[in-house]
Amino acid sequence: MILDGQKYTIQLHDTAGQEEYDKIRQQFYKRADCFLLCYSIDNRVSFENASTKWIPEIKTNPPVPIVLLGTKLDNRKGKNNEVSTGEGDRLKRAINANSFVECSAKDYRNVELAIEEGMRACLMGVPEPEPEDSWACCKDALRCF
């Protein structure tokens, strides 16, 4: 891939979520330069698993950059059980991911951006955690004045 005029070779590994691949996944994690952590926008369980199952599993020492990907963007229909963009953004901050992208392989929306963000994360390394915004709860109320 070419990013900012520089040519890079990338290798993607889909480590699958099935339990029978647990040992194989661990081997891939040791050599990872970046994780593209995916959840399905139309599947709340997959979103919850991103933080409760996958983040604990992929946490490495030293830490490795993470790009959070909300997949199946083409399935967003505005239903209550869907994961909102705001929820994805909050998870991105909670896990200290480098970036967050919603994408769709079906209609090829933001797929290239997702890969570019992965490459940028590899180059930048793990970001400093964002400071907690102690005024976040009040900002909406302040906009009213």
Phi and psi in radians as a Rosetta constraint file:
Dihedral C 1 N 2 CA 2 C 2 CIRCULARHARMONIC -1.926 0.35
Dihedral N 2 CA 2 C 2 N 3 CIRCULARHARMONIC 2.197 0.35
Dihedral C 2 N 3 CA 3 C 3 CIRCULARHARMONIC -2.325 0.35
Dihedral N 3 CA 3 C 3 N 4 CIRCULARHARMONIC 2.123 0.35
Dihedral C 3 N 4 CA 4 C 4 CIRCULARHARMONIC 0.923 0.35
Dihedral N 4 CA 4 C 4 N 5 CIRCULARHARMONIC 0.703 0.35
Dihedral C 4 N 5 CA 5 C 5 CIRCULARHARMONIC 1.388 0.35
Dihedral N 5 CA 5 C 5 N 6 CIRCULARHARMONIC -0.012 0.35
Dihedral C 5 N 6 CA 6 C 6 CIRCULARHARMONIC -1.890 0.35
Dihedral N 6 CA 6 C 6 N 7 CIRCULARHARMONIC 2.414 0.35
Dihedral C 6 N 7 CA 7 C 7 CIRCULARHARMONIC -1.615 0.35
Dihedral N 7 CA 7 C 7 N 8 CIRCULARHARMONIC 2.313 0.35
Dihedral C 7 N 8 CA 8 C 8 CIRCULARHARMONIC -2.288 0.35
Dihedral N 8 CA 8 C 8 N 9 CIRCULARHARMONIC 2.597 0.35
Dihedral C 8 N 9 CA 9 C 9 CIRCULARHARMONIC -1.853 0.35
Dihedral N 9 CA 9 C 9 N 10 CIRCULARHARMONIC 2.230 0.35
Dihedral C 9 N 10 CA 10 C 10 CIRCULARHARMONIC -2.085 0.35
Dihedral N 10 CA 10 C 10 N 11 CIRCULARHARMONIC 2.671 0.35
Dihedral C 10 N 11 CA 11 C 11 CIRCULARHARMONIC -2.325 0.35
Dihedral N 11 CA 11 C 11 N 12 CIRCULARHARMONIC 2.096 0.35
Dihedral C 11 N 12 CA 12 C 12 CIRCULARHARMONIC -1.785 0.35
Dihedral N 12 CA 12 C 12 N 13 CIRCULARHARMONIC 2.437 0.35
Dihedral C 12 N 13 CA 13 C 13 CIRCULARHARMONIC -2.186 0.35
Dihedral N 13 CA 13 C 13 N 14 CIRCULARHARMONIC 2.099 0.35
Dihedral C 13 N 14 CA 14 C 14 CIRCULARHARMONIC -1.530 0.35
Dihedral N 14 CA 14 C 14 N 15 CIRCULARHARMONIC 1.894 0.35
Dihedral C 14 N 15 CA 15 C 15 CIRCULARHARMONIC -1.504 0.35
Dihedral N 15 CA 15 C 15 N 16 CIRCULARHARMONIC 0.013 0.35
Dihedral C 15 N 16 CA 16 C 16 CIRCULARHARMONIC 1.003 0.35
Dihedral N 16 CA 16 C 16 N 17 CIRCULARHARMONIC 2.671 0.35
Dihedral C 16 N 17 CA 17 C 17 CIRCULARHARMONIC -1.774 0.35
Dihedral N 17 CA 17 C 17 N 18 CIRCULARHARMONIC -0.034 0.35
Dihedral C 17 N 18 CA 18 C 18 CIRCULARHARMONIC -1.237 0.35
Dihedral N 18 CA 18 C 18 N 19 CIRCULARHARMONIC 2.509 0.35
Dihedral C 18 N 19 CA 19 C 19 CIRCULARHARMONIC -1.051 0.35
Dihedral N 19 CA 19 C 19 N 20 CIRCULARHARMONIC -0.561 0.35
Dihedral C 19 N 20 CA 20 C 20 CIRCULARHARMONIC -1.144 0.35
Dihedral N 20 CA 20 C 20 N 21 CIRCULARHARMONIC -0.197 0.35
Dihedral C 20 N 21 CA 21 C 21 CIRCULARHARMONIC -1.812 0.35
Dihedral N 21 CA 21 C 21 N 22 CIRCULARHARMONIC 0.197 0.35
Dihedral C 21 N 22 CA 22 C 22 CIRCULARHARMONIC -0.928 0.35
Dihedral N 22 CA 22 C 22 N 23 CIRCULARHARMONIC -0.863 0.35
Dihedral C 22 N 23 CA 23 C 23 CIRCULARHARMONIC -1.167 0.35
Dihedral N 23 CA 23 C 23 N 24 CIRCULARHARMONIC -0.671 0.35
Dihedral C 23 N 24 CA 24 C 24 CIRCULARHARMONIC -1.142 0.35
Dihedral N 24 CA 24 C 24 N 25 CIRCULARHARMONIC -0.757 0.35
Dihedral C 24 N 25 CA 25 C 25 CIRCULARHARMONIC -1.007 0.35
Dihedral N 25 CA 25 C 25 N 26 CIRCULARHARMONIC -0.766 0.35
Dihedral C 25 N 26 CA 26 C 26 CIRCULARHARMONIC -1.010 0.35
Dihedral N 26 CA 26 C 26 N 27 CIRCULARHARMONIC -0.620 0.35
Dihedral C 26 N 27 CA 27 C 27 CIRCULARHARMONIC -1.162 0.35
Dihedral N 27 CA 27 C 27 N 28 CIRCULARHARMONIC -0.691 0.35
Dihedral C 27 N 28 CA 28 C 28 CIRCULARHARMONIC -1.153 0.35
Dihedral N 28 CA 28 C 28 N 29 CIRCULARHARMONIC -0.675 0.35
Dihedral C 28 N 29 CA 29 C 29 CIRCULARHARMONIC -1.030 0.35
Dihedral N 29 CA 29 C 29 N 30 CIRCULARHARMONIC -0.665 0.35
Dihedral C 29 N 30 CA 30 C 30 CIRCULARHARMONIC -1.094 0.35
Dihedral N 30 CA 30 C 30 N 31 CIRCULARHARMONIC -0.483 0.35
Dihedral C 30 N 31 CA 31 C 31 CIRCULARHARMONIC -1.828 0.35
Dihedral N 31 CA 31 C 31 N 32 CIRCULARHARMONIC 0.092 0.35
Dihedral C 31 N 32 CA 32 C 32 CIRCULARHARMONIC -1.289 0.35
Dihedral N 32 CA 32 C 32 N 33 CIRCULARHARMONIC 2.429 0.35
Dihedral C 32 N 33 CA 33 C 33 CIRCULARHARMONIC -1.691 0.35
Dihedral N 33 CA 33 C 33 N 34 CIRCULARHARMONIC -0.298 0.35
Dihedral C 33 N 34 CA 34 C 34 CIRCULARHARMONIC -2.895 0.35
Dihedral N 34 CA 34 C 34 N 35 CIRCULARHARMONIC 2.624 0.35
Dihedral C 34 N 35 CA 35 C 35 CIRCULARHARMONIC -1.983 0.35
Dihedral N 35 CA 35 C 35 N 36 CIRCULARHARMONIC 2.306 0.35
Dihedral C 35 N 36 CA 36 C 36 CIRCULARHARMONIC -1.742 0.35
Dihedral N 36 CA 36 C 36 N 37 CIRCULARHARMONIC 1.720 0.35
Dihedral C 36 N 37 CA 37 C 37 CIRCULARHARMONIC -1.554 0.35
Dihedral N 37 CA 37 C 37 N 38 CIRCULARHARMONIC 2.002 0.35
Dihedral C 37 N 38 CA 38 C 38 CIRCULARHARMONIC -1.884 0.35
Dihedral N 38 CA 38 C 38 N 39 CIRCULARHARMONIC 2.528 0.35
Dihedral C 38 N 39 CA 39 C 39 CIRCULARHARMONIC -2.432 0.35
Dihedral N 39 CA 39 C 39 N 40 CIRCULARHARMONIC 2.768 0.35
Dihedral C 39 N 40 CA 40 C 40 CIRCULARHARMONIC -1.638 0.35
Dihedral N 40 CA 40 C 40 N 41 CIRCULARHARMONIC 2.215 0.35
Dihedral C 40 N 41 CA 41 C 41 CIRCULARHARMONIC -1.010 0.35
Dihedral N 41 CA 41 C 41 N 42 CIRCULARHARMONIC -0.551 0.35
Dihedral C 41 N 42 CA 42 C 42 CIRCULARHARMONIC -1.680 0.35
Dihedral N 42 CA 42 C 42 N 43 CIRCULARHARMONIC 0.279 0.35
Dihedral C 42 N 43 CA 43 C 43 CIRCULARHARMONIC -2.419 0.35
Dihedral N 43 CA 43 C 43 N 44 CIRCULARHARMONIC 1.693 0.35
Dihedral C 43 N 44 CA 44 C 44 CIRCULARHARMONIC -1.062 0.35
Dihedral N 44 CA 44 C 44 N 45 CIRCULARHARMONIC -0.594 0.35
Dihedral C 44 N 45 CA 45 C 45 CIRCULARHARMONIC -1.075 0.35
Dihedral N 45 CA 45 C 45 N 46 CIRCULARHARMONIC -0.713 0.35
Dihedral C 45 N 46 CA 46 C 46 CIRCULARHARMONIC -1.142 0.35
Dihedral N 46 CA 46 C 46 N 47 CIRCULARHARMONIC -0.607 0.35
Dihedral C 46 N 47 CA 47 C 47 CIRCULARHARMONIC -1.135 0.35
Dihedral N 47 CA 47 C 47 N 48 CIRCULARHARMONIC -0.807 0.35
Dihedral C 47 N 48 CA 48 C 48 CIRCULARHARMONIC -1.119 0.35
Dihedral N 48 CA 48 C 48 N 49 CIRCULARHARMONIC -0.655 0.35
Dihedral C 48 N 49 CA 49 C 49 CIRCULARHARMONIC -1.131 0.35
Dihedral N 49 CA 49 C 49 N 50 CIRCULARHARMONIC -0.489 0.35
Dihedral C 49 N 50 CA 50 C 50 CIRCULARHARMONIC -0.978 0.35
Dihedral N 50 CA 50 C 50 N 51 CIRCULARHARMONIC -0.758 0.35
Dihedral C 50 N 51 CA 51 C 51 CIRCULARHARMONIC -1.593 0.35
Dihedral N 51 CA 51 C 51 N 52 CIRCULARHARMONIC -0.583 0.35
Dihedral C 51 N 52 CA 52 C 52 CIRCULARHARMONIC -1.526 0.35
Dihedral N 52 CA 52 C 52 N 53 CIRCULARHARMONIC -0.514 0.35
Dihedral C 52 N 53 CA 53 C 53 CIRCULARHARMONIC -1.896 0.35
Dihedral N 53 CA 53 C 53 N 54 CIRCULARHARMONIC -0.937 0.35
Dihedral C 53 N 54 CA 54 C 54 CIRCULARHARMONIC -1.340 0.35
Dihedral N 54 CA 54 C 54 N 55 CIRCULARHARMONIC -0.710 0.35
Dihedral C 54 N 55 CA 55 C 55 CIRCULARHARMONIC -1.055 0.35
Dihedral N 55 CA 55 C 55 N 56 CIRCULARHARMONIC -0.855 0.35
Dihedral C 55 N 56 CA 56 C 56 CIRCULARHARMONIC -1.042 0.35
Dihedral N 56 CA 56 C 56 N 57 CIRCULARHARMONIC -0.591 0.35
Dihedral C 56 N 57 CA 57 C 57 CIRCULARHARMONIC -1.273 0.35
Dihedral N 57 CA 57 C 57 N 58 CIRCULARHARMONIC -0.641 0.35
Dihedral C 57 N 58 CA 58 C 58 CIRCULARHARMONIC -1.632 0.35
Dihedral N 58 CA 58 C 58 N 59 CIRCULARHARMONIC -0.095 0.35
Dihedral C 58 N 59 CA 59 C 59 CIRCULARHARMONIC -1.076 0.35
Dihedral N 59 CA 59 C 59 N 60 CIRCULARHARMONIC 2.161 0.35
Dihedral C 59 N 60 CA 60 C 60 CIRCULARHARMONIC -2.172 0.35
Dihedral N 60 CA 60 C 60 N 61 CIRCULARHARMONIC 2.900 0.35
Dihedral C 60 N 61 CA 61 C 61 CIRCULARHARMONIC -2.229 0.35
Dihedral N 61 CA 61 C 61 N 62 CIRCULARHARMONIC 1.953 0.35
Dihedral C 61 N 62 CA 62 C 62 CIRCULARHARMONIC -1.289 0.35
Dihedral N 62 CA 62 C 62 N 63 CIRCULARHARMONIC 2.803 0.35
Dihedral C 62 N 63 CA 63 C 63 CIRCULARHARMONIC -1.093 0.35
Dihedral N 63 CA 63 C 63 N 64 CIRCULARHARMONIC 2.640 0.35
Dihedral C 63 N 64 CA 64 C 64 CIRCULARHARMONIC -2.078 0.35
Dihedral N 64 CA 64 C 64 N 65 CIRCULARHARMONIC 2.468 0.35
Dihedral C 64 N 65 CA 65 C 65 CIRCULARHARMONIC -1.016 0.35
Dihedral N 65 CA 65 C 65 N 66 CIRCULARHARMONIC 2.605 0.35
Dihedral C 65 N 66 CA 66 C 66 CIRCULARHARMONIC -2.250 0.35
Dihedral N 66 CA 66 C 66 N 67 CIRCULARHARMONIC 2.364 0.35
Dihedral C 66 N 67 CA 67 C 67 CIRCULARHARMONIC -1.999 0.35
Dihedral N 67 CA 67 C 67 N 68 CIRCULARHARMONIC 2.151 0.35
Dihedral C 67 N 68 CA 68 C 68 CIRCULARHARMONIC -1.544 0.35
Dihedral N 68 CA 68 C 68 N 69 CIRCULARHARMONIC 2.208 0.35
Dihedral C 68 N 69 CA 69 C 69 CIRCULARHARMONIC -2.092 0.35
Dihedral N 69 CA 69 C 69 N 70 CIRCULARHARMONIC 2.137 0.35
Dihedral C 69 N 70 CA 70 C 70 CIRCULARHARMONIC -1.597 0.35
Dihedral N 70 CA 70 C 70 N 71 CIRCULARHARMONIC 1.945 0.35
Dihedral C 70 N 71 CA 71 C 71 CIRCULARHARMONIC -1.666 0.35
Dihedral N 71 CA 71 C 71 N 72 CIRCULARHARMONIC 2.994 0.35
Dihedral C 71 N 72 CA 72 C 72 CIRCULARHARMONIC 1.068 0.35
Dihedral N 72 CA 72 C 72 N 73 CIRCULARHARMONIC 0.700 0.35
Dihedral C 72 N 73 CA 73 C 73 CIRCULARHARMONIC -0.988 0.35
Dihedral N 73 CA 73 C 73 N 74 CIRCULARHARMONIC -0.524 0.35
Dihedral C 73 N 74 CA 74 C 74 CIRCULARHARMONIC -1.119 0.35
Dihedral N 74 CA 74 C 74 N 75 CIRCULARHARMONIC -0.320 0.35
Dihedral C 74 N 75 CA 75 C 75 CIRCULARHARMONIC -1.563 0.35
Dihedral N 75 CA 75 C 75 N 76 CIRCULARHARMONIC -0.004 0.35
Dihedral C 75 N 76 CA 76 C 76 CIRCULARHARMONIC -1.223 0.35
Dihedral N 76 CA 76 C 76 N 77 CIRCULARHARMONIC 2.047 0.35
Dihedral C 76 N 77 CA 77 C 77 CIRCULARHARMONIC -2.121 0.35
Dihedral N 77 CA 77 C 77 N 78 CIRCULARHARMONIC 0.060 0.35
Dihedral C 77 N 78 CA 78 C 78 CIRCULARHARMONIC 1.451 0.35
Dihedral N 78 CA 78 C 78 N 79 CIRCULARHARMONIC 0.372 0.35
Dihedral C 78 N 79 CA 79 C 79 CIRCULARHARMONIC -1.427 0.35
Dihedral N 79 CA 79 C 79 N 80 CIRCULARHARMONIC 2.728 0.35
Dihedral C 79 N 80 CA 80 C 80 CIRCULARHARMONIC -1.106 0.35
Dihedral N 80 CA 80 C 80 N 81 CIRCULARHARMONIC -0.542 0.35
Dihedral C 80 N 81 CA 81 C 81 CIRCULARHARMONIC -1.476 0.35
Dihedral N 81 CA 81 C 81 N 82 CIRCULARHARMONIC -0.039 0.35
Dihedral C 81 N 82 CA 82 C 82 CIRCULARHARMONIC -1.329 0.35
Dihedral N 82 CA 82 C 82 N 83 CIRCULARHARMONIC 2.711 0.35
Dihedral C 82 N 83 CA 83 C 83 CIRCULARHARMONIC -1.529 0.35
Dihedral N 83 CA 83 C 83 N 84 CIRCULARHARMONIC 2.172 0.35
Dihedral C 83 N 84 CA 84 C 84 CIRCULARHARMONIC -1.383 0.35
Dihedral N 84 CA 84 C 84 N 85 CIRCULARHARMONIC 2.833 0.35
Dihedral C 84 N 85 CA 85 C 85 CIRCULARHARMONIC -1.052 0.35
Dihedral N 85 CA 85 C 85 N 86 CIRCULARHARMONIC -0.699 0.35
Dihedral C 85 N 86 CA 86 C 86 CIRCULARHARMONIC -1.071 0.35
Dihedral N 86 CA 86 C 86 N 87 CIRCULARHARMONIC -0.700 0.35
Dihedral C 86 N 87 CA 87 C 87 CIRCULARHARMONIC -1.128 0.35
Dihedral N 87 CA 87 C 87 N 88 CIRCULARHARMONIC -0.707 0.35
Dihedral C 87 N 88 CA 88 C 88 CIRCULARHARMONIC -1.097 0.35
Dihedral N 88 CA 88 C 88 N 89 CIRCULARHARMONIC -0.735 0.35
Dihedral C 88 N 89 CA 89 C 89 CIRCULARHARMONIC -1.137 0.35
Dihedral N 89 CA 89 C 89 N 90 CIRCULARHARMONIC -0.689 0.35
Dihedral C 89 N 90 CA 90 C 90 CIRCULARHARMONIC -1.136 0.35
Dihedral N 90 CA 90 C 90 N 91 CIRCULARHARMONIC -0.686 0.35
Dihedral C 90 N 91 CA 91 C 91 CIRCULARHARMONIC -1.144 0.35
Dihedral N 91 CA 91 C 91 N 92 CIRCULARHARMONIC -0.693 0.35
Dihedral C 91 N 92 CA 92 C 92 CIRCULARHARMONIC -0.950 0.35
Dihedral N 92 CA 92 C 92 N 93 CIRCULARHARMONIC -0.805 0.35
Dihedral C 92 N 93 CA 93 C 93 CIRCULARHARMONIC -1.204 0.35
Dihedral N 93 CA 93 C 93 N 94 CIRCULARHARMONIC -0.692 0.35
Dihedral C 93 N 94 CA 94 C 94 CIRCULARHARMONIC -1.118 0.35
Dihedral N 94 CA 94 C 94 N 95 CIRCULARHARMONIC -0.617 0.35
Dihedral C 94 N 95 CA 95 C 95 CIRCULARHARMONIC -1.692 0.35
Dihedral N 95 CA 95 C 95 N 96 CIRCULARHARMONIC 0.040 0.35
Dihedral C 95 N 96 CA 96 C 96 CIRCULARHARMONIC 1.025 0.35
Dihedral N 96 CA 96 C 96 N 97 CIRCULARHARMONIC 0.762 0.35
Dihedral C 96 N 97 CA 97 C 97 CIRCULARHARMONIC -1.295 0.35
Dihedral N 97 CA 97 C 97 N 98 CIRCULARHARMONIC 2.672 0.35
Dihedral C 97 N 98 CA 98 C 98 CIRCULARHARMONIC -1.157 0.35
Dihedral N 98 CA 98 C 98 N 99 CIRCULARHARMONIC -0.698 0.35
Dihedral C 98 N 99 CA 99 C 99 CIRCULARHARMONIC -2.769 0.35
Dihedral N 99 CA 99 C 99 N 100 CIRCULARHARMONIC 3.008 0.35
Dihedral C 99 N 100 CA 100 C 100 CIRCULARHARMONIC -2.402 0.35
Dihedral N 100 CA 100 C 100 N 101 CIRCULARHARMONIC 2.255 0.35
Dihedral C 100 N 101 CA 101 C 101 CIRCULARHARMONIC -2.353 0.35
Dihedral N 101 CA 101 C 101 N 102 CIRCULARHARMONIC 2.329 0.35
Dihedral C 101 N 102 CA 102 C 102 CIRCULARHARMONIC -1.698 0.35
Dihedral N 102 CA 102 C 102 N 103 CIRCULARHARMONIC 2.348 0.35
Dihedral C 102 N 103 CA 103 C 103 CIRCULARHARMONIC -2.565 0.35
Dihedral N 103 CA 103 C 103 N 104 CIRCULARHARMONIC 2.951 0.35
Dihedral C 103 N 104 CA 104 C 104 CIRCULARHARMONIC -2.472 0.35
Dihedral N 104 CA 104 C 104 N 105 CIRCULARHARMONIC 2.056 0.35
Dihedral C 104 N 105 CA 105 C 105 CIRCULARHARMONIC -1.254 0.35
Dihedral N 105 CA 105 C 105 N 106 CIRCULARHARMONIC -0.532 0.35
Dihedral C 105 N 106 CA 106 C 106 CIRCULARHARMONIC -1.074 0.35
Dihedral N 106 CA 106 C 106 N 107 CIRCULARHARMONIC -0.828 0.35
Dihedral C 106 N 107 CA 107 C 107 CIRCULARHARMONIC -1.897 0.35
Dihedral N 107 CA 107 C 107 N 108 CIRCULARHARMONIC 0.259 0.35
Dihedral C 107 N 108 CA 108 C 108 CIRCULARHARMONIC 0.976 0.35
Dihedral N 108 CA 108 C 108 N 109 CIRCULARHARMONIC 0.593 0.35
Dihedral C 108 N 109 CA 109 C 109 CIRCULARHARMONIC -1.521 0.35
Dihedral N 109 CA 109 C 109 N 110 CIRCULARHARMONIC 2.137 0.35
Dihedral C 109 N 110 CA 110 C 110 CIRCULARHARMONIC 1.123 0.35
Dihedral N 110 CA 110 C 110 N 111 CIRCULARHARMONIC 0.242 0.35
Dihedral C 110 N 111 CA 111 C 111 CIRCULARHARMONIC -1.154 0.35
Dihedral N 111 CA 111 C 111 N 112 CIRCULARHARMONIC -0.817 0.35
Dihedral C 111 N 112 CA 112 C 112 CIRCULARHARMONIC -1.098 0.35
Dihedral N 112 CA 112 C 112 N 113 CIRCULARHARMONIC -0.686 0.35
Dihedral C 112 N 113 CA 113 C 113 CIRCULARHARMONIC -1.064 0.35
Dihedral N 113 CA 113 C 113 N 114 CIRCULARHARMONIC -0.722 0.35
Dihedral C 113 N 114 CA 114 C 114 CIRCULARHARMONIC -1.051 0.35
Dihedral N 114 CA 114 C 114 N 115 CIRCULARHARMONIC -0.765 0.35
Dihedral C 114 N 115 CA 115 C 115 CIRCULARHARMONIC -1.178 0.35
Dihedral N 115 CA 115 C 115 N 116 CIRCULARHARMONIC -0.732 0.35
Dihedral C 115 N 116 CA 116 C 116 CIRCULARHARMONIC -1.053 0.35
Dihedral N 116 CA 116 C 116 N 117 CIRCULARHARMONIC -0.739 0.35
Dihedral C 116 N 117 CA 117 C 117 CIRCULARHARMONIC -1.123 0.35
Dihedral N 117 CA 117 C 117 N 118 CIRCULARHARMONIC -0.637 0.35
Dihedral C 117 N 118 CA 118 C 118 CIRCULARHARMONIC -1.084 0.35
Dihedral N 118 CA 118 C 118 N 119 CIRCULARHARMONIC -0.758 0.35
Dihedral C 118 N 119 CA 119 C 119 CIRCULARHARMONIC -1.141 0.35
Dihedral N 119 CA 119 C 119 N 120 CIRCULARHARMONIC -0.759 0.35
Dihedral C 119 N 120 CA 120 C 120 CIRCULARHARMONIC -1.071 0.35
Dihedral N 120 CA 120 C 120 N 121 CIRCULARHARMONIC -0.679 0.35
Dihedral C 120 N 121 CA 121 C 121 CIRCULARHARMONIC -1.103 0.35
Dihedral N 121 CA 121 C 121 N 122 CIRCULARHARMONIC -0.715 0.35
Dihedral C 121 N 122 CA 122 C 122 CIRCULARHARMONIC -1.039 0.35
Dihedral N 122 CA 122 C 122 N 123 CIRCULARHARMONIC -0.722 0.35
Dihedral C 122 N 123 CA 123 C 123 CIRCULARHARMONIC -1.291 0.35
Dihedral N 123 CA 123 C 123 N 124 CIRCULARHARMONIC -0.617 0.35
Dihedral C 123 N 124 CA 124 C 124 CIRCULARHARMONIC -1.468 0.35
Dihedral N 124 CA 124 C 124 N 125 CIRCULARHARMONIC -0.556 0.35
Dihedral C 124 N 125 CA 125 C 125 CIRCULARHARMONIC 1.497 0.35
Dihedral N 125 CA 125 C 125 N 126 CIRCULARHARMONIC -3.012 0.35
Dihedral C 125 N 126 CA 126 C 126 CIRCULARHARMONIC -1.286 0.35
Dihedral N 126 CA 126 C 126 N 127 CIRCULARHARMONIC 2.265 0.35
Dihedral C 126 N 127 CA 127 C 127 CIRCULARHARMONIC -1.309 0.35
Dihedral N 127 CA 127 C 127 N 128 CIRCULARHARMONIC 2.781 0.35
Dihedral C 127 N 128 CA 128 C 128 CIRCULARHARMONIC -1.189 0.35
Dihedral N 128 CA 128 C 128 N 129 CIRCULARHARMONIC 2.452 0.35
Dihedral C 128 N 129 CA 129 C 129 CIRCULARHARMONIC -1.042 0.35
Dihedral N 129 CA 129 C 129 N 130 CIRCULARHARMONIC 2.471 0.35
Dihedral C 129 N 130 CA 130 C 130 CIRCULARHARMONIC -1.246 0.35
Dihedral N 130 CA 130 C 130 N 131 CIRCULARHARMONIC 2.394 0.35
Dihedral C 130 N 131 CA 131 C 131 CIRCULARHARMONIC -1.150 0.35
Dihedral N 131 CA 131 C 131 N 132 CIRCULARHARMONIC 2.557 0.35
Dihedral C 131 N 132 CA 132 C 132 CIRCULARHARMONIC -1.181 0.35
Dihedral N 132 CA 132 C 132 N 133 CIRCULARHARMONIC 2.406 0.35
Dihedral C 132 N 133 CA 133 C 133 CIRCULARHARMONIC -1.611 0.35
Dihedral N 133 CA 133 C 133 N 134 CIRCULARHARMONIC 1.754 0.35
Dihedral C 133 N 134 CA 134 C 134 CIRCULARHARMONIC -1.208 0.35
Dihedral N 134 CA 134 C 134 N 135 CIRCULARHARMONIC -0.223 0.35
Dihedral C 134 N 135 CA 135 C 135 CIRCULARHARMONIC -1.739 0.35
Dihedral N 135 CA 135 C 135 N 136 CIRCULARHARMONIC 0.041 0.35
Dihedral C 135 N 136 CA 136 C 136 CIRCULARHARMONIC -0.972 0.35
Dihedral N 136 CA 136 C 136 N 137 CIRCULARHARMONIC -0.679 0.35
Dihedral C 136 N 137 CA 137 C 137 CIRCULARHARMONIC -1.199 0.35
Dihedral N 137 CA 137 C 137 N 138 CIRCULARHARMONIC -0.373 0.35
Dihedral C 137 N 138 CA 138 C 138 CIRCULARHARMONIC -1.745 0.35
Dihedral N 138 CA 138 C 138 N 139 CIRCULARHARMONIC -0.252 0.35
Dihedral C 138 N 139 CA 139 C 139 CIRCULARHARMONIC -1.055 0.35
Dihedral N 139 CA 139 C 139 N 140 CIRCULARHARMONIC -0.734 0.35
Dihedral C 139 N 140 CA 140 C 140 CIRCULARHARMONIC -1.098 0.35
Dihedral N 140 CA 140 C 140 N 141 CIRCULARHARMONIC -0.697 0.35
Dihedral C 140 N 141 CA 141 C 141 CIRCULARHARMONIC -1.167 0.35
Dihedral N 141 CA 141 C 141 N 142 CIRCULARHARMONIC -0.648 0.35
Dihedral C 141 N 142 CA 142 C 142 CIRCULARHARMONIC -1.196 0.35
Dihedral N 142 CA 142 C 142 N 143 CIRCULARHARMONIC -0.469 0.35
Dihedral C 142 N 143 CA 143 C 143 CIRCULARHARMONIC -1.158 0.35
Dihedral N 143 CA 143 C 143 N 144 CIRCULARHARMONIC -0.350 0.35
Dihedral C 143 N 144 CA 144 C 144 CIRCULARHARMONIC -1.290 0.35
Dihedral N 144 CA 144 C 144 N 145 CIRCULARHARMONIC -0.360 0.35
